[in-house]
Amino acid sequence: MTPLPPDELLARLHLEAVLPTLGELPGEWTRAARLTRRGRLDVELRAGRDLATRVRLRDGLLRVAPGGGAPAVRLAWKDHRSFNALLRDERPRRLPRVERGLWRVPMLVRLGRMMAEFSAVMNPPDAALERDAKRARAHVRLALNVLLRALPILAAHDAPTRRALAGGPAGLILLAVPSADYSAWIRLDADAASAGRGDPPAPPDARIIFRDVASAARLLRGALDPATAVGLGWVRIEGALLLADLLDVLLARSDAFLGRPPA
């Protein structure tokens, strides 16, 4: 596929990897679940001409899906950079245009509250993770879900990722955090990447197993070097080590766009 300009690629990652994970937040975080018990939400976020995601809440169920149809509210950013600034908590160059539902202020307030809870789980201070086991568990599970969604996008549209895949080994990786009841798989090929939750579709070529939630959180946030984590026994790698090394390179590419919260 065609590589995308950095701002457009980042907008795609935000809309197709980060925001879809918002739909999983109520199942992981009690305070977010409370926000879904009452009210209704139907907001489409659109960046540029072709990228859009729709967030809907109805009958207590929060869903995030590709944009389209007739949402109650549509917010449109003319350029990708201004949209990305919103997701990065930066001041945008341009505010969005309200194309539908200008009077639906309660929906925008409800979305803002949901996004605040999402940020509290995805970007908490280190101290919050250390003292709050439930937040740490939710953080690890959701951060890994973002990674699963981001890797196929990077494999399709990021030139350095495509070069790394072309020059690296192919194979299937199992990721597991047993103490968080989490497992997922990632398949790396010469020109593509795919991923999913649960057991891998075939015997994996490599297994990466985190000792506990705290170890996974430190590694995902960049507070722990992967080699150090392996040396300390906080992460166990079995099977094809070169495949695990390639995954670390791809994780660095994901970080280059989405970034890790400060350690």
KAWO-V997708 format. One line per field, one symbol per residue. phi: phi as a letter, one per 40 degrees, with the letter a starting at -180 (. if undefined). burial: 1 if it has 16 or more other C-alpha atoms within 10 Angstrom, else 0. A space follows every 10 residues. Layout:
phi->???
burial->???
This chain:
phi->.ccbddcccc cccccbbccd cdcccdcbbd cccccccbgb aabbbbbgcb cabbbbbafg bcbbadcigb ccbbbbbcbc ccccdcccfb cccbccccca gdcccdcccc cccccccccc ccbccdcccc cbccccccdc cccccccccc ccccccbbdc cccccccbcb ibbbbabdcb fbaabbbbbc babbaacgcc cadccabbbc cacccccccc cgcbcdcccc ccgcbbbbgc cccccccccc ccccccccgb ddc
burial->0000001111 1111111111 1111110110 0110110001 1111111100 1111111000 0111101000 1111111111 1111001000 0100010001 1000001101 1001101100 1111010010 0000111111 1111111111 1111111100 1101100111 1111111001 0111111111 1111110001 0001111111 1111111111 1101010010 0001101001 0011011011 1111101101 000
